[in-house]
Amino acid sequence: MEINFECKKCGGIFDSDVGAVSVSEDSFRPQFENEIICPKCGQRSIDDVLLTELGQSQLTEATFDFELEDIFDSEDDELNGFGFYEGECQGCDIFQSLNDLGLCEECAGKLDRDLIRQRDWVYSVSAFGVPESKLEDLRKEIIKHYGEKLELIAPTNRTQKKSKKKKRKKKRSGKRR
């Protein structure tokens, strides 16, 4: 098994064939069949190296006895093909299948429509890949089918904040006179 490391001494990033990987039941630290060999510094201990992001994935795969692809390709009947995990939705507070944002399918749809209404194209799943010339048409369709009012995102009150500041200034100027 090859794992990607970063040497603490020289800062070099390298792959090392560590052989079979196990986890110590006492310390819960990885144990390797072969020594870790830095190409510049030679033999290194686990304390002399850092796991890179790739190395962390490789070590996880080696110690949990599954392929990383299995995580993303699994068809879990409980999740109905939508979410990554079960939990309480951040939008409606109902315990169900959630996506990576902690939203159920219905609330994720509301968020996506709200992003389109606000022209936040970059964050909208539905707007992904839509040509710029068609984005306003997409927005008009959403408003036509679901209305102009935001469904999940709290509206920003920029105009209300400006008008409150003007009122305060008028009140202050009225008191001074």
VMD Tcl script that builds the backbone (N, CA, C; Angstrom):
set m [mol new atoms 531]
animate dup $m
set s [atomselect $m all]
$s set {name element resname resid chain x y z} {
  {N N MET 1 A 0.851 -1.175 0.000}
  {CA C MET 1 A 0.000 0.000 0.000}
  {C C MET 1 A 0.896 1.237 0.000}
  {N N GLU 2 A 0.687 2.128 -0.963}
  {CA C GLU 2 A 1.434 3.387 -0.997}
  {C C GLU 2 A 0.609 4.485 -0.360}
  {N N ILE 3 A 1.276 5.262 0.484}
  {CA C ILE 3 A 0.622 6.384 1.161}
  {C C ILE 3 A 1.456 7.628 0.933}
  {N N ASN 4 A 0.773 8.754 0.734}
  {CA C ASN 4 A 1.405 10.037 0.454}
  {C C ASN 4 A 1.694 10.757 1.774}
  {N N PHE 5 A 2.962 11.148 1.969}
  {CA C PHE 5 A 3.404 11.822 3.190}
  {C C PHE 5 A 4.099 13.136 2.862}
  {N N GLU 6 A 4.251 13.961 3.911}
  {CA C GLU 6 A 5.104 15.142 3.847}
  {C C GLU 6 A 6.128 15.006 4.969}
  {N N CYS 7 A 7.388 15.125 4.614}
  {CA C CYS 7 A 8.468 14.988 5.591}
  {C C CYS 7 A 8.553 16.280 6.406}
  {N N LYS 8 A 8.564 16.158 7.735}
  {CA C LYS 8 A 8.685 17.330 8.597}
  {C C LYS 8 A 10.071 17.959 8.525}
  {N N LYS 9 A 11.075 17.147 8.215}
  {CA C LYS 9 A 12.453 17.637 8.200}
  {C C LYS 9 A 12.751 18.443 6.931}
  {N N CYS 10 A 12.491 17.857 5.752}
  {CA C CYS 10 A 12.852 18.531 4.496}
  {C C CYS 10 A 11.667 19.207 3.816}
  {N N GLY 11 A 10.441 18.899 4.242}
  {CA C GLY 11 A 9.248 19.489 3.642}
  {C C GLY 11 A 8.835 18.836 2.335}
  {N N GLY 12 A 9.536 17.785 1.933}
  {CA C GLY 12 A 9.224 17.100 0.678}
  {C C GLY 12 A 7.973 16.256 0.787}
  {N N ILE 13 A 7.243 16.168 -0.324}
  {CA C ILE 13 A 6.046 15.329 -0.392}
  {C C ILE 13 A 6.408 14.111 -1.219}
  {N N PHE 14 A 6.064 12.933 -0.714}
  {CA C PHE 14 A 6.474 11.700 -1.368}
  {C C PHE 14 A 5.493 10.578 -1.073}
  {N N ASP 15 A 5.522 9.545 -1.903}
  {CA C ASP 15 A 4.764 8.312 -1.688}
  {C C ASP 15 A 5.710 7.280 -1.117}
  {N N SER 16 A 5.233 6.521 -0.146}
  {CA C SER 16 A 6.045 5.470 0.447}
  {C C SER 16 A 5.220 4.193 0.495}
  {N N ASP 17 A 5.833 3.090 0.057}
  {CA C ASP 17 A 5.176 1.791 0.117}
  {C C ASP 17 A 5.298 1.278 1.547}
  {N N VAL 18 A 4.198 1.383 2.291}
  {CA C VAL 18 A 4.213 1.003 3.702}
  {C C VAL 18 A 3.754 -0.434 3.914}
  {N N GLY 19 A 3.390 -1.117 2.849}
  {CA C GLY 19 A 2.917 -2.498 2.982}
  {C C GLY 19 A 1.527 -2.544 3.591}
  {N N ALA 20 A 1.275 -3.568 4.394}
  {CA C ALA 20 A -0.028 -3.709 5.039}
  {C C ALA 20 A -0.175 -2.661 6.141}
  {N N VAL 21 A -1.398 -2.179 6.302}
  {CA C VAL 21 A -1.692 -1.149 7.308}
  {C C VAL 21 A -2.639 -1.728 8.342}
  {N N SER 22 A -2.341 -1.466 9.605}
  {CA C SER 22 A -3.245 -1.851 10.691}
  {C C SER 22 A -3.307 -0.683 11.670}
  {N N VAL 23 A -4.179 -0.806 12.640}
  {CA C VAL 23 A -4.322 0.244 13.651}
  {C C VAL 23 A -4.085 -0.380 15.015}
  {N N SER 24 A -3.222 0.251 15.808}
  {CA C SER 24 A -2.919 -0.242 17.152}
  {C C SER 24 A -4.156 -0.089 18.033}
  {N N GLU 25 A -4.525 -1.156 18.708}
  {CA C GLU 25 A -5.679 -1.102 19.602}
  {C C GLU 25 A -5.389 -0.275 20.850}
  {N N ASP 26 A -4.122 -0.143 21.208}
  {CA C ASP 26 A -3.745 0.630 22.396}
  {C C ASP 26 A -3.730 2.130 22.119}
  {N N SER 27 A -3.053 2.518 21.043}
  {CA C SER 27 A -2.877 3.948 20.771}
  {C C SER 27 A -3.778 4.466 19.655}
  {N N PHE 28 A -4.423 3.579 18.929}
  {CA C PHE 28 A -5.257 3.916 17.774}
  {C C PHE 28 A -4.475 4.645 16.680}
  {N N ARG 29 A -3.171 4.398 16.628}
  {CA C ARG 29 A -2.308 4.978 15.608}
  {C C ARG 29 A -2.048 3.935 14.537}
  {N N PRO 30 A -1.825 4.392 13.301}
  {CA C PRO 30 A -1.559 3.421 12.242}
  {C C PRO 30 A -0.222 2.728 12.437}
  {N N GLN 31 A -0.188 1.472 12.060}
  {CA C GLN 31 A 1.052 0.691 12.076}
  {C C GLN 31 A 1.268 0.165 10.662}
  {N N PHE 32 A 2.520 0.291 10.190}
  {CA C PHE 32 A 2.846 -0.110 8.825}
  {C C PHE 32 A 3.763 -1.323 8.824}
  {N N GLU 33 A 3.556 -2.184 7.858}
  {CA C GLU 33 A 4.390 -3.366 7.695}
  {C C GLU 33 A 5.822 -2.958 7.321}
  {N N ASN 34 A 5.978 -1.963 6.448}
  {CA C ASN 34 A 7.291 -1.481 6.003}
  {C C ASN 34 A 7.587 -0.108 6.611}
  {N N GLU 35 A 8.850 0.257 6.625}
  {CA C GLU 35 A 9.264 1.568 7.128}
  {C C GLU 35 A 8.857 2.666 6.147}
  {N N ILE 36 A 8.657 3.874 6.669}
  {CA C ILE 36 A 8.393 5.041 5.826}
  {C C ILE 36 A 9.750 5.559 5.367}
  {N N ILE 37 A 9.912 5.706 4.054}
  {CA C ILE 37 A 11.198 6.135 3.500}
  {C C ILE 37 A 11.017 7.444 2.735}
  {N N CYS 38 A 11.622 8.515 3.243}
  {CA C CYS 38 A 11.647 9.798 2.537}
  {C C CYS 38 A 12.796 9.730 1.530}
  {N N PRO 39 A 12.585 10.115 0.278}
  {CA C PRO 39 A 13.659 10.043 -0.715}
  {C C PRO 39 A 14.886 10.894 -0.356}
  {N N LYS 40 A 14.704 11.990 0.395}
  {CA C LYS 40 A 15.821 12.867 0.753}
  {C C LYS 40 A 16.420 12.519 2.111}
  {N N CYS 41 A 15.563 12.188 3.073}
  {CA C CYS 41 A 16.022 12.018 4.456}
  {C C CYS 41 A 16.189 10.553 4.873}
  {N N GLY 42 A 15.651 9.643 4.087}
  {CA C GLY 42 A 15.769 8.235 4.444}
  {C C GLY 42 A 14.632 7.763 5.324}
  {N N GLN 43 A 14.919 6.809 6.197}
  {CA C GLN 43 A 13.900 6.205 7.048}
  {C C GLN 43 A 13.331 7.237 8.017}
  {N N ARG 44 A 11.985 7.276 8.104}
  {CA C ARG 44 A 11.294 8.216 8.996}
  {C C ARG 44 A 10.288 7.449 9.834}
  {N N SER 45 A 10.005 7.951 11.020}
  {CA C SER 45 A 8.960 7.346 11.856}
  {C C SER 45 A 7.644 8.070 11.570}
  {N N ILE 46 A 6.565 7.547 12.091}
  {CA C ILE 46 A 5.251 8.163 11.912}
  {C C ILE 46 A 5.239 9.583 12.512}
  {N N ASP 47 A 6.067 9.818 13.532}
  {CA C ASP 47 A 6.142 11.141 14.153}
  {C C ASP 47 A 6.977 12.129 13.339}
  {N N ASP 48 A 7.734 11.635 12.364}
  {CA C ASP 48 A 8.600 12.485 11.551}
  {C C ASP 48 A 7.936 12.929 10.248}
  {N N VAL 49 A 6.708 12.488 10.013}
  {CA C VAL 49 A 6.024 12.818 8.770}
  {C C VAL 49 A 4.601 13.296 9.065}
  {N N LEU 50 A 4.021 13.937 8.081}
  {CA C LEU 50 A 2.615 14.333 8.132}
  {C C LEU 50 A 1.891 13.618 7.001}
  {N N LEU 51 A 0.646 13.290 7.228}
  {CA C LEU 51 A -0.172 12.736 6.146}
  {C C LEU 51 A -0.678 13.896 5.307}
  {N N THR 52 A -0.528 13.802 4.001}
  {CA C THR 52 A -1.126 14.806 3.125}
  {C C THR 52 A -2.616 14.507 3.032}
  {N N GLU 53 A -3.359 15.375 2.362}
  {CA C GLU 53 A -4.787 15.132 2.185}
  {C C GLU 53 A -5.005 13.816 1.437}
  {N N LEU 54 A -4.207 13.606 0.402}
  {CA C LEU 54 A -4.282 12.345 -0.338}
  {C C LEU 54 A -3.920 11.171 0.574}
  {N N GLY 55 A -2.895 11.354 1.385}
  {CA C GLY 55 A -2.469 10.313 2.307}
  {C C GLY 55 A -3.547 9.952 3.319}
  {N N GLN 56 A -4.290 10.945 3.770}
  {CA C GLN 56 A -5.381 10.687 4.708}
  {C C GLN 56 A -6.444 9.807 4.057}
  {N N SER 57 A -6.764 10.113 2.797}
  {CA C SER 57 A -7.744 9.297 2.075}
  {C C SER 57 A -7.229 7.878 1.879}
  {N N GLN 58 A -5.956 7.764 1.542}
  {CA C GLN 58 A -5.363 6.438 1.330}
  {C C GLN 58 A -5.352 5.629 2.624}
  {N N LEU 59 A -5.011 6.268 3.726}
  {CA C LEU 59 A -4.976 5.579 5.015}
  {C C LEU 59 A -6.382 5.156 5.434}
  {N N THR 60 A -7.358 6.007 5.212}
  {CA C THR 60 A -8.749 5.664 5.529}
  {C C THR 60 A -9.187 4.453 4.728}
  {N N GLU 61 A -8.884 4.472 3.452}
  {CA C GLU 61 A -9.245 3.346 2.588}
  {C C GLU 61 A -8.573 2.056 3.061}
  {N N ALA 62 A -7.335 2.153 3.470}
  {CA C ALA 62 A -6.585 0.972 3.897}
  {C C ALA 62 A -7.092 0.415 5.218}
  {N N THR 63 A -7.514 1.267 6.128}
  {CA C THR 63 A -7.905 0.799 7.463}
  {C C THR 63 A -9.378 0.439 7.579}
  {N N PHE 64 A -10.215 0.931 6.698}
  {CA C PHE 64 A -11.637 0.632 6.798}
  {C C PHE 64 A -12.111 -0.420 5.820}
  {N N ASP 65 A -11.215 -0.921 5.006}
  {CA C ASP 65 A -11.527 -2.032 4.116}
  {C C ASP 65 A -12.717 -1.726 3.197}
  {N N PHE 66 A -12.708 -0.540 2.580}
  {CA C PHE 66 A -13.682 -0.222 1.546}
  {C C PHE 66 A -13.048 0.730 0.551}
  {N N GLU 67 A -13.616 0.758 -0.631}
  {CA C GLU 67 A -13.143 1.672 -1.666}
  {C C GLU 67 A -13.844 3.016 -1.482}
  {N N LEU 68 A -13.120 4.108 -1.703}
  {CA C LEU 68 A -13.727 5.431 -1.566}
  {C C LEU 68 A -14.901 5.606 -2.523}
  {N N GLU 69 A -14.840 4.971 -3.685}
  {CA C GLU 69 A -15.930 5.079 -4.642}
  {C C GLU 69 A -17.223 4.497 -4.068}
  {N N ASP 70 A -17.105 3.508 -3.165}
  {CA C ASP 70 A -18.284 2.893 -2.579}
  {C C ASP 70 A -19.107 3.890 -1.780}
  {N N ILE 71 A -18.463 4.895 -1.210}
  {CA C ILE 71 A -19.169 5.907 -0.413}
  {C C ILE 71 A -20.093 6.708 -1.308}
  {N N PHE 72 A -19.609 7.080 -2.475}
  {CA C PHE 72 A -20.351 7.978 -3.344}
  {C C PHE 72 A -21.283 7.253 -4.299}
  {N N ASP 73 A -21.034 5.984 -4.569}
  {CA C ASP 73 A -21.851 5.247 -5.511}
  {C C ASP 73 A -22.910 4.386 -4.834}
  {N N SER 74 A -22.921 4.376 -3.516}
  {CA C SER 74 A -23.873 3.491 -2.845}
  {C C SER 74 A -25.298 3.977 -3.068}
  {N N GLU 75 A -26.186 3.016 -3.294}
  {CA C GLU 75 A -27.593 3.342 -3.449}
  {C C GLU 75 A -28.290 2.916 -2.175}
  {N N ASP 76 A -28.421 3.851 -1.252}
  {CA C ASP 76 A -29.016 3.576 0.047}
  {C C ASP 76 A -30.520 3.813 -0.043}
  {N N ASP 77 A -31.315 2.760 0.125}
  {CA C ASP 77 A -32.765 2.888 0.019}
  {C C ASP 77 A -33.332 3.836 1.064}
  {N N GLU 78 A -32.711 3.892 2.238}
  {CA C GLU 78 A -33.206 4.783 3.289}
  {C C GLU 78 A -33.143 6.242 2.872}
  {N N LEU 79 A -32.137 6.599 2.081}
  {CA C LEU 79 A -31.941 8.002 1.723}
  {C C LEU 79 A -32.677 8.380 0.447}
  {N N ASN 80 A -33.358 7.459 -0.185}
  {CA C ASN 80 A -34.125 7.720 -1.395}
  {C C ASN 80 A -33.308 8.408 -2.481}
  {N N GLY 81 A -31.999 8.186 -2.508}
  {CA C GLY 81 A -31.176 8.765 -3.548}
  {C C GLY 81 A -30.952 10.255 -3.409}
  {N N PHE 82 A -31.377 10.900 -2.325}
  {CA C PHE 82 A -31.209 12.349 -2.220}
  {C C PHE 82 A -30.050 12.746 -1.323}
  {N N GLY 83 A -30.146 12.426 -0.057}
  {CA C GLY 83 A -29.222 12.992 0.912}
  {C C GLY 83 A -28.001 12.176 1.188}
  {N N PHE 84 A -27.136 12.795 1.982}
  {CA C PHE 84 A -25.913 12.142 2.406}
  {C C PHE 84 A -26.102 11.468 3.758}
  {N N TYR 85 A -27.025 12.001 4.561}
  {CA C TYR 85 A -27.226 11.458 5.894}
  {C C TYR 85 A -28.615 11.815 6.399}
  {N N GLU 86 A -29.002 11.199 7.489}
  {CA C GLU 86 A -30.277 11.481 8.129}
  {C C GLU 86 A -30.049 12.511 9.224}
  {N N GLY 87 A -30.989 13.411 9.406}
  {CA C GLY 87 A -30.876 14.404 10.460}
  {C C GLY 87 A -32.029 15.374 10.418}
  {N N GLU 88 A -31.918 16.431 11.238}
  {CA C GLU 88 A -32.952 17.455 11.304}
  {C C GLU 88 A -32.644 18.542 10.284}
  {N N CYS 89 A -33.573 18.792 9.396}
  {CA C CYS 89 A -33.392 19.779 8.334}
  {C C CYS 89 A -33.229 21.173 8.931}
  {N N GLN 90 A -32.274 21.916 8.423}
  {CA C GLN 90 A -32.018 23.278 8.898}
  {C C GLN 90 A -33.121 24.245 8.469}
  {N N GLY 91 A -33.910 23.853 7.467}
  {CA C GLY 91 A -34.965 24.725 6.967}
  {C C GLY 91 A -36.307 24.483 7.636}
  {N N CYS 92 A -36.703 23.213 7.783}
  {CA C CYS 92 A -38.047 22.916 8.291}
  {C C CYS 92 A -38.055 22.174 9.622}
  {N N ASP 93 A -36.881 21.829 10.145}
  {CA C ASP 93 A -36.746 21.152 11.436}
  {C C ASP 93 A -37.366 19.757 11.483}
  {N N ILE 94 A -37.563 19.127 10.330}
  {CA C ILE 94 A -38.103 17.770 10.278}
  {C C ILE 94 A -36.939 16.796 10.116}
  {N N PHE 95 A -36.959 15.693 10.857}
  {CA C PHE 95 A -35.912 14.683 10.787}
  {C C PHE 95 A -36.119 13.865 9.528}
  {N N GLN 96 A -35.143 13.933 8.601}
  {CA C GLN 96 A -35.239 13.199 7.336}
  {C C GLN 96 A -33.897 13.170 6.623}
  {N N SER 97 A -33.881 12.705 5.402}
  {CA C SER 97 A -32.676 12.628 4.595}
  {C C SER 97 A -32.228 14.043 4.217}
  {N N LEU 98 A -30.904 14.339 4.419}
  {CA C LEU 98 A -30.390 15.685 4.194}
  {C C LEU 98 A -29.260 15.704 3.183}
  {N N ASN 99 A -29.075 16.850 2.548}
  {CA C ASN 99 A -27.949 17.021 1.631}
  {C C ASN 99 A -26.748 17.566 2.402}
  {N N ASP 100 A -25.711 17.962 1.692}
  {CA C ASP 100 A -24.494 18.439 2.335}
  {C C ASP 100 A -24.675 19.770 3.052}
  {N N LEU 101 A -25.745 20.501 2.782}
  {CA C LEU 101 A -26.026 21.758 3.466}
  {C C LEU 101 A -26.939 21.571 4.676}
  {N N GLY 102 A -27.345 20.330 4.926}
  {CA C GLY 102 A -28.241 20.062 6.052}
  {C C GLY 102 A -29.686 20.383 5.722}
  {N N LEU 103 A -30.043 20.322 4.426}
  {CA C LEU 103 A -31.404 20.614 3.990}
  {C C LEU 103 A -32.054 19.372 3.396}
  {N N CYS 104 A -33.360 19.235 3.618}
  {CA C CYS 104 A -34.113 18.159 2.985}
  {C C CYS 104 A -34.334 18.530 1.520}
  {N N GLU 105 A -34.877 17.621 0.762}
  {CA C GLU 105 A -35.068 17.844 -0.669}
  {C C GLU 105 A -35.977 19.049 -0.939}
  {N N GLU 106 A -37.060 19.169 -0.178}
  {CA C GLU 106 A -37.998 20.281 -0.376}
  {C C GLU 106 A -37.342 21.630 -0.064}
  {N N CYS 107 A -36.630 21.712 1.047}
  {CA C CYS 107 A -35.973 22.969 1.423}
  {C C CYS 107 A -34.804 23.301 0.497}
  {N N ALA 108 A -34.123 22.281 -0.003}
  {CA C ALA 108 A -33.043 22.517 -0.970}
  {C C ALA 108 A -33.610 23.138 -2.239}
  {N N GLY 109 A -34.786 22.687 -2.657}
  {CA C GLY 109 A -35.458 23.274 -3.816}
  {C C GLY 109 A -35.837 24.719 -3.568}
  {N N LYS 110 A -36.341 25.003 -2.364}
  {CA C LYS 110 A -36.701 26.386 -2.010}
  {C C LYS 110 A -35.473 27.284 -2.026}
  {N N LEU 111 A -34.378 26.787 -1.464}
  {CA C LEU 111 A -33.138 27.562 -1.451}
  {C C LEU 111 A -32.673 27.850 -2.874}
  {N N ASP 112 A -32.709 26.840 -3.721}
  {CA C ASP 112 A -32.264 27.012 -5.107}
  {C C ASP 112 A -33.121 28.055 -5.822}
  {N N ARG 113 A -34.433 28.000 -5.622}
  {CA C ARG 113 A -35.315 28.984 -6.261}
  {C C ARG 113 A -35.052 30.387 -5.714}
  {N N ASP 114 A -34.802 30.486 -4.400}
  {CA C ASP 114 A -34.495 31.792 -3.801}
  {C C ASP 114 A -33.200 32.372 -4.378}
  {N N LEU 115 A -32.204 31.523 -4.563}
  {CA C LEU 115 A -30.937 31.985 -5.135}
  {C C LEU 115 A -31.144 32.504 -6.556}
  {N N ILE 116 A -31.995 31.822 -7.303}
  {CA C ILE 116 A -32.296 32.273 -8.661}
  {C C ILE 116 A -33.061 33.591 -8.619}
  {N N ARG 117 A -34.036 33.703 -7.715}
  {CA C ARG 117 A -34.790 34.961 -7.591}
  {C C ARG 117 A -33.851 36.134 -7.292}
  {N N GLN 118 A -32.827 35.879 -6.469}
  {CA C GLN 118 A -31.885 36.940 -6.082}
  {C C GLN 118 A -30.713 37.078 -7.056}
  {N N ARG 119 A -30.762 36.308 -8.128}
  {CA C ARG 119 A -29.731 36.328 -9.165}
  {C C ARG 119 A -28.350 35.902 -8.638}
  {N N ASP 120 A -28.335 35.025 -7.656}
  {CA C ASP 120 A -27.089 34.438 -7.150}
  {C C ASP 120 A -26.807 33.169 -7.956}
  {N N TRP 121 A -26.549 33.364 -9.240}
  {CA C TRP 121 A -26.401 32.253 -10.176}
  {C C TRP 121 A -25.300 31.291 -9.771}
  {N N VAL 122 A -24.218 31.807 -9.222}
  {CA C VAL 122 A -23.049 30.984 -8.899}
  {C C VAL 122 A -23.387 29.915 -7.867}
  {N N TYR 123 A -24.337 30.188 -6.974}
  {CA C TYR 123 A -24.654 29.264 -5.891}
  {C C TYR 123 A -25.848 28.353 -6.204}
  {N N SER 124 A -26.518 28.589 -7.310}
  {CA C SER 124 A -27.709 27.825 -7.654}
  {C C SER 124 A -27.346 26.549 -8.412}
  {N N VAL 125 A -27.906 25.429 -7.969}
  {CA C VAL 125 A -27.688 24.160 -8.647}
  {C C VAL 125 A -28.372 24.180 -10.012}
  {N N SER 126 A -29.575 24.712 -10.080}
  {CA C SER 126 A -30.329 24.742 -11.334}
  {C C SER 126 A -29.707 25.660 -12.375}
  {N N ALA 127 A -29.010 26.688 -11.945}
  {CA C ALA 127 A -28.401 27.642 -12.879}
  {C C ALA 127 A -27.048 27.157 -13.387}
  {N N PHE 128 A -26.522 26.091 -12.793}
  {CA C PHE 128 A -25.222 25.582 -13.209}
  {C C PHE 128 A -25.281 25.132 -14.665}
  {N N GLY 129 A -24.385 25.646 -15.471}
  {CA C GLY 129 A -24.304 25.247 -16.867}
  {C C GLY 129 A -25.271 25.975 -17.785}
  {N N VAL 130 A -26.127 26.826 -17.225}
  {CA C VAL 130 A -27.063 27.592 -18.058}
  {C C VAL 130 A -26.296 28.769 -18.657}
  {N N PRO 131 A -26.394 28.980 -19.962}
  {CA C PRO 131 A -25.693 30.116 -20.570}
  {C C PRO 131 A -26.173 31.443 -19.968}
  {N N GLU 132 A -25.273 32.409 -19.886}
  {CA C GLU 132 A -25.615 33.709 -19.286}
  {C C GLU 132 A -26.826 34.343 -19.949}
  {N N SER 133 A -26.953 34.150 -21.239}
  {CA C SER 133 A -28.067 34.756 -21.971}
  {C C SER 133 A -29.421 34.164 -21.563}
  {N N LYS 134 A -29.421 33.003 -20.910}
  {CA C LYS 134 A -30.667 32.324 -20.534}
  {C C LYS 134 A -30.976 32.426 -19.040}
  {N N LEU 135 A -30.082 33.022 -18.252}
  {CA C LEU 135 A -30.288 33.075 -16.800}
  {C C LEU 135 A -31.528 33.887 -16.418}
  {N N GLU 136 A -31.740 35.011 -17.060}
  {CA C GLU 136 A -32.933 35.820 -16.747}
  {C C GLU 136 A -34.210 35.071 -17.125}
  {N N ASP 137 A -34.161 34.287 -18.214}
  {CA C ASP 137 A -35.319 33.473 -18.595}
  {C C ASP 137 A -35.618 32.439 -17.514}
  {N N LEU 138 A -34.554 31.838 -16.952}
  {CA C LEU 138 A -34.714 30.879 -15.856}
  {C C LEU 138 A -35.379 31.558 -14.662}
  {N N ARG 139 A -34.924 32.747 -14.329}
  {CA C ARG 139 A -35.498 33.505 -13.207}
  {C C ARG 139 A -36.979 33.800 -13.449}
  {N N LYS 140 A -37.324 34.209 -14.663}
  {CA C LYS 140 A -38.723 34.502 -14.995}
  {C C LYS 140 A -39.595 33.253 -14.862}
  {N N GLU 141 A -39.059 32.105 -15.260}
  {CA C GLU 141 A -39.804 30.839 -15.134}
  {C C GLU 141 A -40.072 30.500 -13.668}
  {N N ILE 142 A -39.057 30.673 -12.842}
  {CA C ILE 142 A -39.214 30.400 -11.401}
  {C C ILE 142 A -40.272 31.313 -10.813}
  {N N ILE 143 A -40.208 32.577 -11.135}
  {CA C ILE 143 A -41.184 33.536 -10.607}
  {C C ILE 143 A -42.579 33.221 -11.141}
  {N N LYS 144 A -42.665 32.824 -12.388}
  {CA C LYS 144 A -43.959 32.471 -12.989}
  {C C LYS 144 A -44.600 31.288 -12.259}
  {N N HIS 145 A -43.794 30.263 -11.946}
  {CA C HIS 145 A -44.328 29.046 -11.319}
  {C C HIS 145 A -44.467 29.146 -9.799}
  {N N TYR 146 A -43.541 29.850 -9.138}
  {CA C TYR 146 A -43.517 29.839 -7.675}
  {C C TYR 146 A -43.740 31.213 -7.038}
  {N N GLY 147 A -43.810 32.257 -7.823}
  {CA C GLY 147 A -44.012 33.599 -7.292}
  {C C GLY 147 A -42.695 34.307 -7.027}
  {N N GLU 148 A -42.774 35.590 -6.738}
  {CA C GLU 148 A -41.575 36.412 -6.551}
  {C C GLU 148 A -41.058 36.389 -5.111}
  {N N LYS 149 A -41.923 36.033 -4.171}
  {CA C LYS 149 A -41.565 36.047 -2.756}
  {C C LYS 149 A -40.554 34.940 -2.431}
  {N N LEU 150 A -39.543 35.270 -1.615}
  {CA C LEU 150 A -38.549 34.287 -1.186}
  {C C LEU 150 A -39.202 33.237 -0.297}
  {N N GLU 151 A -38.793 31.990 -0.465}
  {CA C GLU 151 A -39.398 30.881 0.276}
  {C C GLU 151 A -38.599 30.457 1.500}
  {N N LEU 152 A -37.279 30.550 1.442}
  {CA C LEU 152 A -36.440 30.043 2.534}
  {C C LEU 152 A -35.489 31.115 3.065}
  {N N ILE 153 A -34.889 31.859 2.177}
  {CA C ILE 153 A -33.927 32.887 2.585}
  {C C ILE 153 A -34.686 34.077 3.144}
  {N N ALA 154 A -34.226 34.576 4.262}
  {CA C ALA 154 A -34.825 35.781 4.845}
  {C C ALA 154 A -34.484 36.960 3.943}
  {N N PRO 155 A -35.480 37.764 3.590}
  {CA C PRO 155 A -35.201 38.889 2.699}
  {C C PRO 155 A -34.267 39.902 3.365}
  {N N THR 156 A -33.389 40.470 2.548}
  {CA C THR 156 A -32.518 41.522 3.076}
  {C C THR 156 A -33.296 42.820 3.053}
  {N N ASN 157 A -33.156 43.577 4.085}
  {CA C ASN 157 A -33.907 44.816 4.213}
  {C C ASN 157 A -33.002 46.013 4.014}
  {N N ARG 158 A -32.247 46.015 2.936}
  {CA C ARG 158 A -31.338 47.118 2.666}
  {C C ARG 158 A -32.096 48.426 2.548}
  {N N THR 159 A -33.226 48.386 1.874}
  {CA C THR 159 A -33.999 49.614 1.701}
  {C C THR 159 A -34.573 50.074 3.036}
  {N N GLN 160 A -34.988 49.128 3.877}
  {CA C GLN 160 A -35.508 49.493 5.189}
  {C C GLN 160 A -34.415 50.101 6.059}
  {N N LYS 161 A -33.195 49.546 5.989}
  {CA C LYS 161 A -32.092 50.084 6.777}
  {C C LYS 161 A -31.774 51.499 6.350}
  {N N LYS 162 A -31.769 51.765 5.022}
  {CA C LYS 162 A -31.487 53.106 4.526}
  {C C LYS 162 A -32.559 54.083 4.977}
  {N N SER 163 A -33.833 53.655 4.899}
  {CA C SER 163 A -34.915 54.559 5.285}
  {C C SER 163 A -34.886 54.839 6.789}
  {N N LYS 164 A -34.488 53.857 7.613}
  {CA C LYS 164 A -34.375 54.080 9.055}
  {C C LYS 164 A -33.291 55.098 9.351}
  {N N LYS 165 A -32.154 55.022 8.626}
  {CA C LYS 165 A -31.078 55.977 8.828}
  {C C LYS 165 A -31.534 57.379 8.459}
  {N N LYS 166 A -32.291 57.515 7.363}
  {CA C LYS 166 A -32.801 58.818 6.947}
  {C C LYS 166 A -33.754 59.374 7.992}
  {N N LYS 167 A -34.626 58.497 8.540}
  {CA C LYS 167 A -35.573 58.937 9.566}
  {C C LYS 167 A -34.829 59.408 10.804}
  {N N ARG 168 A -33.776 58.691 11.209}
  {CA C ARG 168 A -32.997 59.080 12.379}
  {C C ARG 168 A -32.354 60.445 12.160}
  {N N LYS 169 A -31.813 60.651 10.953}
  {CA C LYS 169 A -31.182 61.931 10.643}
  {C C LYS 169 A -32.207 63.047 10.694}
  {N N LYS 170 A -33.410 62.803 10.165}
  {CA C LYS 170 A -34.459 63.815 10.174}
  {C C LYS 170 A -34.880 64.123 11.596}
  {N N LYS 171 A -35.012 63.065 12.436}
  {CA C LYS 171 A -35.400 63.265 13.829}
  {C C LYS 171 A -34.341 64.074 14.566}
  {N N ARG 172 A -33.078 63.736 14.350}
  {CA C ARG 172 A -31.988 64.452 15.002}
  {C C ARG 172 A -31.948 65.910 14.546}
  {N N SER 173 A -32.111 66.106 13.242}
  {CA C SER 173 A -32.057 67.473 12.730}
  {C C SER 173 A -33.262 68.254 13.234}
  {N N GLY 174 A -34.418 67.596 13.437}
  {CA C GLY 174 A -35.612 68.250 13.962}
  {C C GLY 174 A -35.453 68.656 15.410}
  {N N LYS 175 A -34.694 67.865 16.190}
  {CA C LYS 175 A -34.476 68.178 17.598}
  {C C LYS 175 A -33.526 69.352 17.759}
  {N N ARG 176 A -32.602 69.493 16.859}
  {CA C ARG 176 A -31.604 70.551 16.968}
  {C C ARG 176 A -32.187 71.909 16.641}
  {N N ARG 177 A -33.196 71.936 15.861}
  {CA C ARG 177 A -33.772 73.222 15.435}
  {C C ARG 177 A -34.494 73.893 16.508}
}
mol reanalyze $m
mol bondsrecalc $m
mol representation Tube
mol addrep $m
